[in-house]
Amino acid sequence: MFISSAYAASSAASSDWTSFVPMVVIFVLFYFMLIRPQMKQAKEQRAMIAALAVGDEVATSSGILGKVTKVSDNVISLEIAANIVISVQKPAIQAKLEKGTIKSI
């Protein structure tokens, strides 16, 4: 015999394990590049909303700028102009502005 017998059984067991490794690597990359930063940003947003107080200047997600006049459990009252107060849900608050930002605009 000039040709020896080939045995492929030993490589089949290792291919099952090595085909699973790229899936794990992709999941780890997704976690550190997408999921973790998004969770951190959501945590910072919740902390900002929980710390709102009367007199703070805020911007809503729809672009309305106003000064907080009243804070309750789920709703915040914003003064958007002289004697004009609107009620906005807390999750609609996008950012807390520095004092004097509204007057400078």
C-alpha positions as CSV (number, residue, x, y, z in Angstrom):
1,M,0.0,0.0,0.0
2,F,1.3,3.3,-1.0
3,I,-1.4,5.5,0.6
4,S,-1.9,5.4,4.3
5,S,-5.4,5.6,5.9
6,A,-6.6,9.0,7.0
7,Y,-8.4,9.4,10.3
8,A,-10.6,12.5,10.6
9,A,-12.2,11.6,13.9
10,S,-9.7,13.5,16.1
11,S,-10.2,16.8,14.3
12,A,-14.1,16.6,14.6
13,A,-14.0,16.9,18.4
14,S,-11.9,20.0,18.3
15,S,-13.9,21.7,15.6
16,D,-17.1,21.7,17.8
17,W,-15.3,23.6,20.4
18,T,-13.5,26.0,18.1
19,S,-16.7,26.9,16.2
20,F,-18.2,28.1,19.5
21,V,-15.3,30.5,20.3
22,P,-16.2,33.2,17.7
23,M,-19.7,33.4,19.1
24,V,-18.4,34.1,22.6
25,V,-15.9,36.7,21.3
26,I,-18.7,38.5,19.4
27,F,-20.9,38.5,22.5
28,V,-18.1,39.9,24.7
29,L,-17.4,42.7,22.1
30,F,-21.2,43.6,21.9
31,Y,-21.3,43.8,25.7
32,F,-18.3,46.1,26.1
33,M,-19.0,48.2,23.0
34,L,-22.8,48.5,23.0
35,I,-24.6,47.2,26.1
36,R,-22.4,48.4,28.9
37,P,-22.1,52.1,27.7
38,Q,-25.9,52.2,27.1
39,M,-26.5,50.9,30.7
40,K,-24.1,53.5,32.1
41,Q,-25.8,56.3,30.2
42,A,-29.3,55.2,31.3
43,K,-28.0,55.1,34.9
44,E,-26.7,58.7,34.7
45,Q,-30.0,59.8,33.2
46,R,-32.0,58.3,36.0
47,A,-29.7,59.9,38.6
48,M,-30.1,63.3,36.9
49,I,-33.9,63.1,36.9
50,A,-34.0,62.0,40.5
51,A,-31.8,64.9,41.5
52,L,-34.0,67.6,39.9
53,A,-35.1,70.4,42.2
54,V,-37.1,73.6,42.0
55,G,-35.2,76.3,40.2
56,D,-33.2,74.0,37.9
57,E,-33.2,74.8,34.2
58,V,-33.8,71.8,32.0
59,A,-34.3,70.9,28.3
60,T,-37.0,68.3,27.3
61,S,-36.6,65.7,24.6
62,S,-38.9,67.8,22.4
63,G,-36.6,70.8,22.7
64,I,-38.6,72.9,25.3
65,L,-36.4,74.9,27.7
66,G,-37.8,75.8,31.1
67,K,-37.2,76.3,34.8
68,V,-38.6,73.7,37.2
69,T,-41.3,75.2,39.4
70,K,-42.7,72.0,41.0
71,V,-41.5,68.4,41.3
72,S,-43.8,65.5,42.0
73,D,-43.5,61.7,41.7
74,N,-44.0,61.4,37.9
75,V,-44.6,65.0,36.7
76,I,-42.5,68.2,36.7
77,S,-44.0,71.7,36.2
78,L,-41.8,73.9,33.9
79,E,-42.1,77.6,33.5
80,I,-41.3,78.2,29.8
81,A,-42.2,81.9,29.8
82,A,-43.4,84.5,32.3
83,N,-46.6,83.0,33.9
84,I,-46.7,80.1,31.5
85,V,-46.3,76.8,33.2
86,I,-46.6,73.4,31.6
87,S,-46.5,69.9,33.1
88,V,-44.0,67.4,31.7
89,Q,-43.4,63.8,32.6
90,K,-40.1,63.1,34.2
91,P,-38.7,60.8,31.5
92,A,-39.2,63.6,29.0
93,I,-36.4,65.6,30.7
94,Q,-33.3,65.2,28.5
95,A,-30.7,67.5,30.1
96,K,-30.1,69.7,33.0
97,L,-28.7,73.1,31.9
98,E,-26.4,75.5,33.8
99,K,-28.0,78.4,35.7
100,G,-28.7,81.4,33.4
101,T,-28.8,79.5,30.2
102,I,-32.4,80.4,29.4
103,K,-31.8,84.1,30.0
104,S,-28.7,84.1,27.7
105,I,-30.7,82.8,24.8
